[in-house]
Amino acid sequence: MHCHPGGSAGAASSRKGSICVALVSLSLIVLAAGALVGCLTTHDEGGSSAALPASSPTEASDPDSAPGTSGAQSTIPQEGAPAPTFWPGRLDPPVIPDPFVLLPPPPPTATPNPLAPYTIPALAARAYGEGEIWVTEVLDSDQPFHRYVLEYRSDGLAVTALANVPHGEGPFPVAIVLHGYIPPEVYYRGLDSAPLADYLAWRGYAALMPDYRGYMETAGGPNPLRIPYAIDVLNLIEALDTLDVLDENRVGVVGHSMGGGAAAYVMVLSERVSAVVLYGSMSADQAANWAYIGEQWAPWWMEATAQDYGSPESNPEGYAQVSPINNLRRVKIPVQLHHGEADDQVPLA
Protein backbone atom coordinates (compact mmCIF):
# COMPACT_ATOMS: atom_id res chain seq x y z
CA MET A 1 0.00 0.00 0.00
CA HIS A 2 1.34 3.44 -0.87
CA CYS A 3 0.29 6.62 0.94
CA HIS A 4 -0.23 9.84 -0.97
CA PRO A 5 -0.02 13.10 0.92
CA GLY A 6 -2.73 14.69 -1.24
CA GLY A 7 -6.43 13.74 -1.71
CA SER A 8 -9.70 14.96 -3.14
CA ALA A 9 -11.48 15.44 0.14
CA GLY A 10 -10.05 16.94 3.34
CA ALA A 11 -11.71 14.41 5.64
CA ALA A 12 -10.59 11.43 3.56
CA SER A 13 -7.11 12.86 3.36
CA SER A 14 -7.02 13.29 7.11
CA ARG A 15 -8.11 9.69 7.73
CA LYS A 16 -5.58 8.34 5.24
CA GLY A 17 -2.85 10.43 6.85
CA SER A 18 -3.67 8.95 10.26
CA ILE A 19 -3.56 5.41 8.84
CA CYS A 20 -0.13 6.12 7.30
CA VAL A 21 1.25 7.46 10.58
CA ALA A 22 -0.08 4.42 12.43
CA LEU A 23 1.49 2.02 9.93
CA VAL A 24 4.83 3.82 10.07
CA SER A 25 4.76 3.77 13.88
CA LEU A 26 3.95 0.04 13.89
CA SER A 27 6.82 -0.59 11.47
CA LEU A 28 9.23 1.26 13.77
CA ILE A 29 8.04 -0.77 16.76
CA VAL A 30 8.60 -4.04 14.86
CA LEU A 31 12.08 -2.90 13.81
CA ALA A 32 12.95 -1.88 17.39
CA ALA A 33 11.71 -5.22 18.74
CA GLY A 34 13.84 -7.04 16.17
CA ALA A 35 16.90 -5.01 17.18
CA LEU A 36 16.32 -5.84 20.86
CA VAL A 37 16.07 -9.55 20.12
CA GLY A 38 19.27 -9.33 18.09
CA CYS A 39 21.08 -7.64 20.99
CA LEU A 40 19.99 -10.37 23.37
CA THR A 41 21.20 -13.16 21.08
CA THR A 42 24.78 -14.48 21.24
CA HIS A 43 26.35 -16.02 18.18
CA ASP A 44 29.15 -18.58 18.14
CA GLU A 45 31.74 -19.10 15.40
CA GLY A 46 29.60 -21.71 13.71
CA GLY A 47 26.73 -19.28 13.30
CA SER A 48 24.44 -20.85 15.90
CA SER A 49 22.78 -18.57 18.38
CA ALA A 50 21.37 -18.84 21.87
CA ALA A 51 18.94 -16.23 23.12
CA LEU A 52 19.04 -15.19 26.75
CA PRO A 53 15.84 -16.27 28.54
CA ALA A 54 13.23 -13.54 28.55
CA SER A 55 10.70 -15.19 30.81
CA SER A 56 10.75 -16.11 34.45
CA PRO A 57 12.56 -19.44 35.16
CA THR A 58 9.50 -20.53 37.10
CA GLU A 59 7.30 -20.48 34.02
CA ALA A 60 6.73 -23.92 32.51
CA SER A 61 7.62 -24.59 28.87
CA ASP A 62 4.83 -25.22 26.39
CA PRO A 63 4.92 -28.89 25.51
CA ASP A 64 3.04 -28.12 22.28
CA SER A 65 5.54 -25.57 21.02
CA ALA A 66 6.74 -25.86 17.48
CA PRO A 67 9.84 -28.01 16.69
CA GLY A 68 13.08 -26.09 16.98
CA THR A 69 11.76 -23.66 19.58
CA SER A 70 12.83 -25.89 22.50
CA GLY A 71 9.56 -25.14 24.20
CA ALA A 72 10.51 -21.50 24.92
CA GLN A 73 7.73 -19.25 26.16
CA SER A 74 6.68 -16.20 24.15
CA THR A 75 7.90 -12.91 25.52
CA ILE A 76 4.41 -11.44 24.91
CA PRO A 77 2.23 -11.96 28.01
CA GLN A 78 -0.89 -13.98 27.40
CA GLU A 79 -4.26 -12.55 28.16
CA GLY A 80 -4.86 -12.58 31.88
CA ALA A 81 -1.19 -13.40 32.67
CA PRO A 82 0.71 -11.05 35.02
CA ALA A 83 3.15 -8.72 33.35
CA PRO A 84 6.79 -9.88 33.59
CA THR A 85 8.95 -8.09 36.12
CA PHE A 86 12.22 -6.74 34.72
CA TRP A 87 15.12 -6.29 37.16
CA PRO A 88 17.82 -3.70 36.49
CA GLY A 89 20.53 -5.15 34.28
CA ARG A 90 18.87 -8.54 33.78
CA LEU A 91 15.62 -10.14 32.73
CA ASP A 92 15.27 -12.74 35.46
CA PRO A 93 14.78 -12.00 39.15
CA PRO A 94 17.72 -12.99 41.40
CA VAL A 95 17.54 -16.23 43.34
CA ILE A 96 17.33 -15.44 47.05
CA PRO A 97 18.68 -18.30 49.21
CA ASP A 98 16.44 -19.74 51.85
CA PRO A 99 17.93 -18.71 55.21
CA PHE A 100 16.65 -21.93 56.77
CA VAL A 101 18.43 -24.26 54.36
CA LEU A 102 21.53 -25.75 56.00
CA LEU A 103 24.58 -25.78 53.72
CA PRO A 104 26.77 -28.88 53.75
CA PRO A 105 29.88 -28.56 55.95
CA PRO A 106 33.19 -27.85 54.17
CA PRO A 107 35.41 -30.85 53.52
CA PRO A 108 37.84 -31.60 56.35
CA THR A 109 41.30 -30.05 56.05
CA ALA A 110 44.12 -32.58 55.94
CA THR A 111 46.36 -32.51 59.00
CA PRO A 112 49.90 -31.53 57.92
CA ASN A 113 52.65 -34.04 58.53
CA PRO A 114 54.53 -32.96 61.69
CA LEU A 115 57.83 -33.66 59.92
CA ALA A 116 56.89 -31.57 56.87
CA PRO A 117 59.26 -28.64 57.72
CA TYR A 118 62.20 -31.07 57.90
CA THR A 119 61.81 -32.99 54.67
CA ILE A 120 64.72 -32.76 52.26
CA PRO A 121 62.69 -30.69 49.74
CA ALA A 122 61.58 -28.31 52.52
CA LEU A 123 65.13 -27.92 53.83
CA ALA A 124 66.43 -27.36 50.30
CA ALA A 125 63.84 -24.62 49.69
CA ARG A 126 64.67 -22.53 52.75
CA ALA A 127 67.39 -19.88 53.03
CA TYR A 128 70.48 -20.18 55.25
CA GLY A 129 72.92 -17.70 56.67
CA GLU A 130 71.50 -15.33 59.27
CA GLY A 131 74.10 -12.62 59.45
CA GLU A 132 77.70 -12.43 60.53
CA ILE A 133 80.01 -14.67 62.50
CA TRP A 134 81.38 -12.87 65.53
CA VAL A 135 84.62 -13.56 67.39
CA THR A 136 83.53 -13.42 71.02
CA GLU A 137 86.71 -14.64 72.71
CA VAL A 138 90.41 -15.12 71.92
CA LEU A 139 91.84 -18.17 73.68
CA ASP A 140 95.45 -18.90 74.57
CA SER A 141 97.24 -21.23 72.17
CA ASP A 142 100.76 -22.59 72.11
CA GLN A 143 100.17 -24.19 68.72
CA PRO A 144 100.93 -22.72 65.28
CA PHE A 145 97.37 -21.51 65.00
CA HIS A 146 95.05 -19.07 66.76
CA ARG A 147 92.10 -20.35 68.76
CA TYR A 148 88.85 -18.41 68.97
CA VAL A 149 85.31 -18.75 70.25
CA LEU A 150 82.79 -17.80 67.56
CA GLU A 151 79.09 -17.05 67.67
CA TYR A 152 76.48 -16.94 64.90
CA ARG A 153 72.72 -17.25 64.47
CA SER A 154 70.68 -20.26 63.43
CA ASP A 155 66.87 -20.10 63.37
CA GLY A 156 67.30 -16.94 65.41
CA LEU A 157 69.19 -18.82 68.13
CA ALA A 158 72.74 -18.10 69.26
CA VAL A 159 75.09 -20.97 68.39
CA THR A 160 78.74 -21.04 69.41
CA ALA A 161 81.78 -22.72 67.86
CA LEU A 162 85.46 -23.26 68.53
CA ALA A 163 87.84 -22.28 65.72
CA ASN A 164 91.47 -23.07 64.97
CA VAL A 165 92.85 -20.57 62.44
CA PRO A 166 96.44 -20.93 61.15
CA HIS A 167 98.88 -18.06 61.54
CA GLY A 168 99.02 -15.85 58.48
CA GLU A 169 96.74 -13.68 56.42
CA GLY A 170 94.57 -16.28 54.72
CA PRO A 171 92.02 -16.81 53.48
CA PHE A 172 92.35 -20.45 54.52
CA PRO A 173 90.37 -23.44 53.31
CA VAL A 174 87.73 -24.44 55.85
CA ALA A 175 87.18 -27.81 57.51
CA ILE A 176 84.03 -28.06 59.66
CA VAL A 177 84.40 -30.83 62.26
CA LEU A 178 81.12 -32.11 63.76
CA HIS A 179 81.18 -33.85 67.13
CA GLY A 180 79.08 -36.87 68.06
CA TYR A 181 76.41 -37.07 70.72
CA ILE A 182 77.51 -35.99 74.17
CA PRO A 183 75.05 -35.01 76.91
CA PRO A 184 74.99 -31.20 76.93
CA GLU A 185 75.51 -31.08 80.67
CA VAL A 186 78.93 -32.76 80.39
CA TYR A 187 80.02 -31.33 77.04
CA TYR A 188 82.80 -28.78 76.67
CA ARG A 189 84.08 -27.06 73.54
CA GLY A 190 86.26 -29.28 71.41
CA LEU A 191 85.14 -32.54 73.03
CA ASP A 192 85.19 -35.25 70.33
CA SER A 193 86.34 -32.75 67.68
CA ALA A 194 89.49 -30.92 68.83
CA PRO A 195 92.05 -33.68 68.07
CA LEU A 196 91.04 -33.84 64.40
CA ALA A 197 90.63 -30.05 64.21
CA ASP A 198 94.13 -29.52 65.63
CA TYR A 199 95.55 -31.93 63.06
CA LEU A 200 93.86 -30.04 60.21
CA ALA A 201 94.92 -26.61 61.53
CA TRP A 202 98.55 -27.80 61.60
CA ARG A 203 98.19 -28.45 57.88
CA GLY A 204 96.80 -25.07 56.92
CA TYR A 205 93.05 -25.51 57.39
CA ALA A 206 90.82 -23.23 59.40
CA ALA A 207 89.03 -25.86 61.49
CA LEU A 208 85.62 -24.90 62.90
CA MET A 209 83.86 -26.98 65.57
CA PRO A 210 80.22 -25.93 66.05
CA ASP A 211 78.67 -26.74 69.41
CA TYR A 212 75.03 -26.97 68.08
CA ARG A 213 71.99 -25.32 69.63
CA GLY A 214 71.35 -26.17 73.25
CA TYR A 215 75.06 -26.80 73.96
CA MET A 216 77.32 -24.52 76.01
CA GLU A 217 74.31 -23.00 77.73
CA THR A 218 72.78 -21.71 74.50
CA ALA A 219 69.04 -21.85 73.88
CA GLY A 220 67.64 -25.04 72.44
CA GLY A 221 64.19 -25.86 71.17
CA PRO A 222 62.33 -28.60 69.31
CA ASN A 223 64.85 -31.04 67.91
CA PRO A 224 63.04 -33.71 65.87
CA LEU A 225 65.42 -36.54 64.99
CA ARG A 226 68.28 -34.04 65.66
CA ILE A 227 67.75 -32.51 62.23
CA PRO A 228 68.05 -28.94 63.63
CA TYR A 229 71.72 -29.69 64.34
CA ALA A 230 72.17 -30.03 60.59
CA ILE A 231 70.38 -26.69 60.15
CA ASP A 232 72.94 -25.14 62.52
CA VAL A 233 75.75 -26.43 60.30
CA LEU A 234 74.10 -25.18 57.11
CA ASN A 235 73.68 -21.71 58.62
CA LEU A 236 77.34 -21.69 59.63
CA ILE A 237 78.43 -22.63 56.11
CA GLU A 238 76.42 -19.81 54.55
CA ALA A 239 77.95 -17.27 56.97
CA LEU A 240 81.60 -18.17 56.30
CA ASP A 241 82.04 -15.26 53.89
CA THR A 242 81.61 -12.80 56.77
CA LEU A 243 85.13 -13.60 58.08
CA ASP A 244 87.97 -12.53 55.78
CA VAL A 245 90.35 -15.25 56.98
CA LEU A 246 87.97 -17.99 55.76
CA ASP A 247 87.76 -19.14 52.14
CA GLU A 248 84.05 -19.85 51.65
CA ASN A 249 84.75 -21.42 48.26
CA ARG A 250 86.90 -24.24 49.70
CA VAL A 251 84.87 -25.98 52.38
CA GLY A 252 84.85 -29.57 53.61
CA VAL A 253 82.80 -31.23 56.35
CA VAL A 254 83.69 -34.24 58.48
CA GLY A 255 81.18 -35.67 60.95
CA HIS A 256 81.58 -38.33 63.59
CA SER A 257 78.69 -40.42 64.96
CA MET A 258 75.76 -38.01 65.47
CA GLY A 259 77.85 -35.40 63.66
CA GLY A 260 78.02 -37.77 60.73
CA GLY A 261 74.24 -37.82 60.69
CA ALA A 262 74.26 -34.01 60.43
CA ALA A 263 76.94 -34.17 57.72
CA ALA A 264 74.68 -36.44 55.66
CA TYR A 265 72.21 -33.56 55.39
CA VAL A 266 75.00 -31.23 54.30
CA MET A 267 75.94 -33.85 51.71
CA VAL A 268 72.54 -33.66 50.00
CA LEU A 269 71.71 -29.99 50.62
CA SER A 270 74.71 -27.68 50.48
CA GLU A 271 76.07 -26.28 47.22
CA ARG A 272 79.05 -24.62 48.93
CA VAL A 273 80.70 -27.76 50.27
CA SER A 274 83.39 -29.46 48.18
CA ALA A 275 83.64 -32.78 50.06
CA VAL A 276 82.11 -34.68 52.99
CA VAL A 277 83.59 -37.38 55.22
CA LEU A 278 81.31 -39.62 57.31
CA TYR A 279 83.28 -41.22 60.15
CA GLY A 280 81.48 -43.87 62.23
CA SER A 281 78.30 -42.04 61.24
CA MET A 282 74.74 -42.58 62.29
CA SER A 283 72.52 -43.86 59.54
CA ALA A 284 71.17 -41.60 56.79
CA ASP A 285 67.86 -43.46 57.29
CA GLN A 286 65.99 -41.77 60.14
CA ALA A 287 63.73 -44.78 60.69
CA ALA A 288 66.82 -46.87 61.49
CA ASN A 289 68.15 -44.18 63.84
CA TRP A 290 64.82 -43.95 65.67
CA ALA A 291 64.77 -47.69 66.28
CA TYR A 292 68.42 -48.05 67.26
CA ILE A 293 68.58 -45.07 69.61
CA GLY A 294 65.34 -46.10 71.27
CA GLU A 295 66.34 -49.73 71.72
CA GLN A 296 69.99 -49.29 72.70
CA TRP A 297 70.27 -45.97 74.51
CA ALA A 298 67.17 -43.95 75.23
CA PRO A 299 63.70 -45.53 75.08
CA TRP A 300 62.26 -42.30 76.45
CA TRP A 301 63.62 -40.42 73.41
CA MET A 302 62.00 -42.88 71.04
CA GLU A 303 58.65 -42.58 72.84
CA ALA A 304 58.77 -38.77 73.00
CA THR A 305 59.67 -38.52 69.33
CA ALA A 306 56.84 -40.87 68.38
CA GLN A 307 54.36 -38.85 70.44
CA ASP A 308 55.28 -35.56 68.73
CA TYR A 309 56.22 -36.66 65.21
CA GLY A 310 54.99 -40.20 64.83
CA SER A 311 57.00 -43.38 64.49
CA PRO A 312 58.24 -45.07 61.34
CA GLU A 313 55.16 -47.29 61.58
CA SER A 314 52.60 -44.49 62.08
CA ASN A 315 54.33 -41.91 59.87
CA PRO A 316 56.34 -43.84 57.27
CA GLU A 317 56.00 -41.11 54.65
CA GLY A 318 57.40 -38.47 56.99
CA TYR A 319 60.41 -40.57 57.99
CA ALA A 320 61.14 -41.44 54.37
CA GLN A 321 61.01 -37.81 53.23
CA VAL A 322 63.36 -36.52 55.96
CA SER A 323 66.01 -39.20 55.33
CA PRO A 324 69.07 -38.27 53.24
CA ILE A 325 69.40 -41.87 52.11
CA ASN A 326 66.31 -41.41 49.93
CA ASN A 327 67.81 -38.33 48.29
CA LEU A 328 71.25 -39.54 47.22
CA ARG A 329 70.53 -38.31 43.68
CA ARG A 330 71.18 -34.84 45.07
CA VAL A 331 74.80 -35.64 45.94
CA LYS A 332 77.18 -33.83 43.60
CA ILE A 333 80.43 -33.96 45.62
CA PRO A 334 82.99 -36.60 46.70
CA VAL A 335 81.99 -38.49 49.86
CA GLN A 336 84.18 -40.77 51.98
CA LEU A 337 82.74 -43.33 54.39
CA HIS A 338 84.78 -44.69 57.31
CA HIS A 339 83.21 -47.20 59.70
CA GLY A 340 84.71 -49.98 61.78
CA GLU A 341 83.07 -53.38 61.73
CA ALA A 342 83.70 -53.75 65.46
CA ASP A 343 81.91 -50.50 66.35
CA ASP A 344 79.62 -51.39 69.27
CA GLN A 345 78.17 -47.89 69.69
CA VAL A 346 77.00 -47.02 66.20
CA PRO A 347 76.12 -49.97 63.96
CA LEU A 348 77.77 -50.31 60.59
CA ALA A 349 75.30 -48.65 58.24
SENU-850196 format. One line per 10 residues: number of its first residue (from 0); for each residue x, y, z of C-alpha. Coordinates in nm, 2 decimals, decimal comma, m for minus. Each point is the difference from the previous one (the first is absolute). Last residue first. Layout:
N
NUM) X Y Z; ...
//
This chain:
349
348) 7,53 m4,86 5,82; 0,25 m0,17 0,24; m0,17 0,03 0,34; 0,09 0,30 0,22; 0,12 m0,09 0,35; 0,14 m0,35 m0,04; 0,23 0,09 m0,29; 0,18 m0,32 m0,09; m0,06 0,03 m0,38; 0,16 0,34 0,01
338) m0,15 0,28 m0,21; 0,16 0,25 m0,24; m0,21 0,14 m0,29; 0,15 0,25 m0,24; m0,22 0,23 m0,21; 0,10 0,19 m0,32; m0,26 0,26 m0,11; m0,32 0,02 m0,20; m0,24 m0,18 0,23; m0,36 0,08 m0,08
328) m0,07 m0,35 m0,14; 0,07 m0,12 0,35; m0,34 0,12 0,11; m0,15 m0,31 0,16; 0,31 m0,05 0,22; m0,03 0,36 0,11; m0,31 m0,09 0,21; m0,26 0,27 0,07; m0,24 m0,13 m0,28; 0,01 m0,36 0,12
318) m0,07 0,08 0,36; m0,30 0,21 m0,10; m0,14 m0,26 m0,24; 0,03 m0,27 0,27; m0,20 0,19 0,26; m0,17 m0,26 0,22; 0,26 m0,28 m0,05; 0,30 0,22 m0,03; m0,12 0,17 0,32; m0,20 0,32 0,03
308) 0,12 0,35 0,04; m0,09 0,11 0,35; m0,09 m0,32 0,17; 0,24 m0,21 m0,20; 0,29 0,24 0,09; m0,09 m0,03 0,37; m0,02 m0,38 m0,02; 0,34 m0,03 m0,18; 0,16 0,25 0,24; m0,13 m0,19 0,30
298) 0,14 m0,32 m0,13; 0,35 0,16 0,01; 0,31 m0,21 m0,07; m0,03 m0,33 m0,18; m0,37 m0,04 m0,10; m0,10 0,36 m0,04; 0,33 0,10 m0,17; m0,02 m0,29 m0,23; m0,36 0,03 m0,10; 0,00 0,38 m0,06
288) 0,34 m0,03 m0,19; m0,14 m0,27 m0,23; m0,31 0,21 m0,08; 0,23 0,30 m0,06; 0,19 m0,17 m0,28; 0,33 0,19 m0,05; 0,13 m0,23 0,27; 0,22 0,13 0,28; 0,36 0,06 m0,11; 0,32 m0,19 0,10
278) 0,18 0,27 m0,20; m0,20 0,16 m0,29; 0,23 0,22 m0,21; m0,15 0,27 m0,22; 0,15 0,19 m0,29; m0,02 0,33 m0,19; m0,27 0,17 0,21; m0,16 0,32 m0,14; m0,30 m0,17 m0,17; m0,14 m0,14 0,33
268) m0,30 m0,23 0,01; 0,08 m0,37 m0,06; 0,34 m0,02 0,17; m0,09 0,27 0,26; m0,28 m0,24 0,11; 0,25 m0,28 0,03; 0,22 0,22 0,20; m0,26 0,02 0,27; m0,01 m0,38 0,03; 0,38 0,00 0,00
258) m0,01 0,24 0,30; m0,21 m0,26 0,18; 0,29 m0,24 m0,05; 0,29 0,21 m0,14; m0,04 0,26 m0,26; 0,25 0,15 m0,25; m0,09 0,30 m0,22; 0,21 0,16 m0,27; 0,00 0,36 m0,12; 0,20 0,18 m0,27
248) m0,21 0,28 m0,14; m0,08 0,16 0,33; 0,38 0,07 0,05; 0,02 0,11 0,37; 0,24 0,27 0,12; m0,24 0,28 m0,12; m0,29 m0,11 0,23; m0,35 0,08 m0,13; 0,04 m0,25 m0,29; m0,04 m0,29 0,24
238) m0,37 0,09 0,07; m0,15 m0,25 m0,24; 0,20 m0,28 0,15; m0,11 0,09 0,35; m0,36 0,00 m0,10; 0,04 m0,35 m0,15; 0,17 m0,12 0,32; m0,29 0,13 0,22; m0,25 m0,16 m0,24; 0,18 m0,33 0,05
228) m0,05 0,03 0,37; m0,36 0,08 m0,07; m0,04 m0,36 m0,14; 0,06 m0,15 0,35; m0,29 m0,25 m0,07; m0,24 0,28 0,09; 0,19 0,27 0,20; m0,26 0,24 0,14; 0,19 0,27 0,19; 0,34 0,09 0,12
218) 0,14 0,32 0,15; 0,38 0,01 0,06; 0,15 m0,13 0,32; 0,30 m0,15 m0,17; m0,22 m0,23 m0,20; m0,37 0,06 m0,07; 0,06 0,09 m0,37; 0,30 m0,17 m0,15; 0,37 0,03 0,13; 0,15 0,08 m0,34
208) 0,37 m0,11 m0,04; 0,17 0,21 m0,27; 0,34 m0,10 m0,14; 0,18 0,27 m0,21; 0,23 m0,23 m0,20; 0,37 0,04 m0,05; 0,14 m0,33 0,10; 0,03 0,06 0,37; m0,36 0,12 m0,01; m0,10 m0,34 m0,13
198) 0,16 m0,19 0,29; m0,14 0,24 0,25; m0,35 m0,05 m0,14; 0,04 m0,38 0,02; 0,10 0,01 0,37; m0,25 0,28 0,07; m0,32 m0,19 m0,11; m0,11 m0,24 0,26; m0,01 0,27 0,27; 0,12 0,32 m0,16
188) m0,22 0,22 0,21; m0,13 m0,17 0,32; m0,28 m0,25 0,03; m0,11 m0,15 0,34; m0,34 0,17 0,03; m0,05 m0,01 m0,38; 0,00 m0,38 0,00; 0,25 m0,10 m0,27; m0,11 m0,11 m0,35; 0,27 0,02 m0,26
178) 0,21 0,30 m0,10; m0,01 0,18 m0,33; 0,33 0,13 m0,15; m0,04 0,27 m0,26; 0,32 0,03 m0,22; 0,05 0,34 m0,17; 0,27 0,10 m0,25; 0,20 0,30 0,12; m0,04 0,36 m0,10; 0,26 0,05 0,12
168) 0,21 0,26 0,17; 0,23 m0,21 0,21; m0,01 m0,23 0,30; m0,25 m0,28 m0,03; m0,35 0,03 0,12; m0,14 m0,25 0,26; m0,37 0,08 0,07; m0,23 m0,10 0,28; m0,37 0,06 m0,06; m0,31 0,17 0,15
158) m0,36 0,00 m0,10; m0,24 0,29 0,09; m0,35 m0,07 m0,12; m0,19 0,19 m0,27; m0,04 m0,32 m0,20; 0,38 m0,02 0,00; 0,20 0,30 0,11; 0,38 0,04 0,04; 0,26 m0,02 0,28; 0,37 m0,07 m0,01
148) 0,25 m0,09 0,27; 0,35 0,03 m0,13; 0,33 m0,19 m0,02; 0,29 0,12 m0,20; 0,24 m0,24 m0,18; 0,35 m0,12 0,03; m0,07 m0,15 0,34; 0,06 0,16 0,34; m0,36 0,14 0,01; m0,18 0,23 0,24
138) m0,36 0,07 m0,09; m0,14 0,31 m0,18; m0,37 0,05 0,08; m0,32 0,12 m0,17; 0,11 m0,02 m0,36; m0,32 0,07 m0,19; m0,14 m0,18 m0,30; m0,23 0,23 m0,20; m0,36 m0,02 m0,10; m0,26 m0,27 m0,02
128) 0,14 m0,24 m0,26; m0,24 m0,25 m0,15; m0,31 0,03 m0,22; m0,27 m0,26 m0,03; m0,09 m0,21 m0,30; 0,26 m0,28 0,06; m0,13 m0,05 0,35; m0,35 m0,04 m0,13; 0,11 m0,24 m0,28; 0,20 m0,21 0,26
118) m0,29 m0,02 0,24; 0,04 0,19 0,32; m0,29 0,25 m0,02; m0,24 m0,30 m0,08; 0,09 m0,21 0,30; m0,33 0,07 0,18; m0,19 m0,10 m0,32; m0,27 0,25 m0,06; m0,35 m0,10 0,11; m0,23 m0,01 m0,31
108) m0,28 0,26 0,01; m0,35 m0,16 0,03; m0,24 0,07 m0,28; m0,22 0,30 0,07; m0,33 m0,07 0,18; m0,31 m0,03 m0,22; m0,22 0,31 m0,01; m0,31 0,01 0,23; m0,31 0,14 m0,16; m0,18 0,24 0,24
98) 0,13 0,32 m0,16; m0,15 m0,10 m0,34; 0,23 0,14 m0,26; m0,14 0,29 m0,22; 0,02 m0,08 m0,37; 0,02 0,32 m0,19; m0,29 0,10 m0,22; 0,05 m0,07 m0,37; 0,03 0,26 m0,28; 0,33 0,16 0,11
88) 0,16 0,33 0,05; m0,27 0,15 0,22; m0,27 m0,26 0,07; m0,29 m0,04 m0,25; m0,32 m0,14 0,14; m0,22 m0,18 m0,25; m0,37 0,12 m0,02; m0,24 m0,24 0,16; m0,19 m0,23 m0,23; m0,37 0,08 m0,08
78) 0,06 0,00 m0,37; 0,34 m0,14 m0,08; 0,31 0,20 0,06; 0,22 0,06 m0,31; 0,35 m0,15 0,06; m0,12 m0,33 m0,13; 0,10 m0,30 0,20; 0,28 m0,23 m0,13; m0,09 m0,36 m0,07; 0,32 m0,08 m0,17
68) m0,10 0,22 m0,29; 0,13 m0,24 m0,26; m0,33 m0,19 m0,03; m0,31 0,21 0,08; m0,12 0,03 0,35; m0,25 m0,25 0,13; 0,19 m0,08 0,32; m0,01 0,37 0,09; 0,28 0,06 0,25; m0,09 0,07 0,36
58) 0,06 0,34 0,15; 0,22 0,00 0,31; 0,31 0,11 m0,19; m0,19 0,33 m0,08; 0,00 0,09 m0,36; 0,25 0,17 m0,23; 0,26 m0,28 0,00; 0,32 0,11 m0,17; m0,01 m0,10 m0,37; 0,25 m0,26 m0,12
48) 0,14 0,02 m0,35; 0,16 m0,22 m0,25; 0,23 0,15 m0,26; 0,29 m0,24 0,04; 0,21 0,26 0,17; m0,26 0,05 0,27; m0,28 0,26 0,01; m0,15 0,15 0,30; m0,36 0,13 m0,01; m0,12 0,28 0,23
38) 0,11 0,28 m0,24; m0,18 m0,17 m0,29; m0,32 m0,03 0,20; 0,02 0,38 0,08; 0,06 0,08 m0,37; m0,31 m0,20 m0,10; m0,21 0,18 0,25; 0,12 0,33 m0,13; m0,08 m0,10 m0,36; m0,35 m0,11 0,11
28) m0,06 0,32 0,19; 0,12 0,21 m0,30; m0,24 m0,19 m0,23; m0,29 0,06 0,24; 0,09 0,38 0,00; 0,00 0,00 m0,38; m0,33 m0,18 m0,02; m0,16 0,24 0,25; 0,13 0,31 m0,18; m0,13 m0,14 m0,33
18) m0,35 m0,07 0,15; m0,01 0,36 0,15; 0,08 0,14 m0,35; m0,27 m0,21 m0,16; m0,25 0,14 0,25; 0,11 0,36 m0,06; m0,01 m0,04 m0,37; m0,35 m0,15 0,02; m0,11 0,30 0,20; 0,16 0,25 m0,23
8) m0,14 m0,15 m0,32; 0,18 m0,04 m0,32; 0,33 m0,13 0,14; 0,37 0,10 0,05; 0,27 m0,16 0,21; m0,02 m0,33 m0,19; 0,05 m0,32 0,19; 0,10 m0,32 m0,18; m0,13 m0,34 0,09
//
